[in-house]
Amino acid sequence: MADKIKLNVDGILALESSFIKVPYEQLKKANRKAQKFTEKELTNLASGVADLAKGKGSGAKDPVKALDSMIERMNKLKRKLDELKAEETMYAGKLAARLSHLQDLAHIRTLTAPEFAAWAHLRLQRVLLDYLMRQGFLTSAKLLATGSSSHRASDASGSFFTHQRRIERALERHSCTEALAWCHDNKVALKKLKSPSSSNGGWGKLLKVRGTRPLVPALEYAKTHLVAFADLGHTRAIQQAMALLAFPPTTTCEPYRTLYDSDRRWTALAAQFRADNFALHCLPPLSALEATLQAGLAALKTAQCGGKHEDRSINCPVCVPDTFAVLAEKLPLGHHVNSCYVCRISGEIMDEDNPPLVTPEGYVYSRKAVHEMAAKNNGFFRCPRTHSIFKVAQMKKMFLT
């Protein structure tokens, strides 16, 4: 019995990689930004000092003014480093909070421990927060986080999704400025992913230029910003973009008419940005809530699930339309060695102690439900589907396989 309720810590931690990855990537990005800024400023200062010592450059005429300028730059560097250090400290603190939350599992041995119930409740709040933020319900997510103990552990994701949502809204307004800036900041990682985001962002800009200006500016933009992406494996897309310039926005020629479909193109840009942003931070495309629900639904799903026929169970979550049925639509069937029959009247599982009985019309109900109904109707059973009336003796026992 102890083995059945033993906590599988390794299995839980395997599902939490993305929980740690987001603040880690944010910390790494902040550190990289600080390093590049520091190296650039120190290189410029060192070059200026060397030129001043040799009497070269603009500072040779007025060394005192040049020194004052260098001191001012060093003060700006110090203030900037203080800001970058505060940013790194913030992300490091959030990463530590998440690691501490996962470390609590090391002291929990069984699923029945009160500590695990508290930990699981906090994890449930995190899962709900993750789903809300992915769907863009940032205000609701903030209220949930503020009113729960998961606020500190989830705040790093909050800033991540807030930034993402800001770029998505810009794309919805047909503005790719923010998206292209994001592509520039992450160009090395996007190149490793062989992502089309940068070229797609250029596509969006090209469509705006071509749609509002003459051909020449659009051609110049394409040469400057799109041709460079041919080396990243997007040759066909670049060729299509260049061919697009020969057609006006009012063209009826396919596929260029479809490419000028503004709403469809910008929706695709937003979807591509979201997918790449998740990939950069090792986030799965599905939220933890959806993935968990799908795992449970797949275990319950049978060949009878999801249809609109009368034989589906009214208590089956997989058969609930517009909600769970949508999630379970493309899931595989669960592996069931033996058939499981559920009585449509009582909702109880039929087994050897409560075997199924078949009516002359072929409908199946549990013996317990049949006898309870017959006891109230002078020994007669009324089928709830066809409303036909039978004697219990007319019904046959069915053997489960």
Stockholm file with secondary structure:
# STOCKHOLM 1.0

chainA/1-401         MADKIKLNVDGILALESSFIKVPYEQLKKANRKAQKFTEKELTNLASGVADLAKGKGSGAKDPVKALDSMIERMNKLKRKLDELKAEETMYAGKLAARLSHLQDLAHIRTLTAPEFAAWAHLRLQRVLLDYLMRQGFLTSAKLLATGSSSHRASDASGSFFTHQRRIERALERHSCTEALAWCHDNKVALKKLKSPSSSNGGWGKLLKVRGTRPLVPALEYAKTHLVAFADLGHTRAIQQAMALLAFPPTTTCEPYRTLYDSDRRWTALAAQFRADNFALHCLPPLSALEATLQAGLAALKTAQCGGKHEDRSINCPVCVPDTFAVLAEKLPLGHHVNSCYVCRISGEIMDEDNPPLVTPEGYVYSRKAVHEMAAKNNGFFRCPRTHSIFKVAQMKKMFLT
#=GR chainA/1-401 SS CTTTTBCCHHHHHHTCHHHHHHHHHHHHHHHHHHHHHHHHHHHHHHHHHHHHHTTCSGGGSCHHHHHHHHHHHHHHHHHHHHHHHHHHHHHHHHHHHHHHHHHGGGGCCBTTCHHHHHHHHHHHHHHHHHHHHHTTCHHHHHHHHHTSTTHHHHHHHHHHHHHHHHHHHHHHTTCCHHHHHHHHHTHHHHHHHTCSHHHHHHHHHHHHHHHHSCHHHHHHHHHHHTGGGGGGTCHHHHHHHHHHTTSCTTCCCTTHHHHTCHHHHHHHHHHHHHHHHHHHTTCCSSCHHHHHHHHHHHHHCCTTTTCCSTTSCTTCGGGCTTTHHHHHTTSCCCCCSSCCEECTTTCCEECSSSCEEECTTSCEEEHHHHHHHHHHTTTEEECTTTCCEEEGGGSEECCCC
#=GC SS_cons         CTTTTBCCHHHHHHTCHHHHHHHHHHHHHHHHHHHHHHHHHHHHHHHHHHHHHTTCSGGGSCHHHHHHHHHHHHHHHHHHHHHHHHHHHHHHHHHHHHHHHHHGGGGCCBTTCHHHHHHHHHHHHHHHHHHHHHTTCHHHHHHHHHTSTTHHHHHHHHHHHHHHHHHHHHHHTTCCHHHHHHHHHTHHHHHHHTCSHHHHHHHHHHHHHHHHSCHHHHHHHHHHHTGGGGGGTCHHHHHHHHHHTTSCTTCCCTTHHHHTCHHHHHHHHHHHHHHHHHHHTTCCSSCHHHHHHHHHHHHHCCTTTTCCSTTSCTTCGGGCTTTHHHHHTTSCCCCCSSCCEECTTTCCEECSSSCEEECTTSCEEEHHHHHHHHHHTTTEEECTTTCCEEEGGGSEECCCC
//
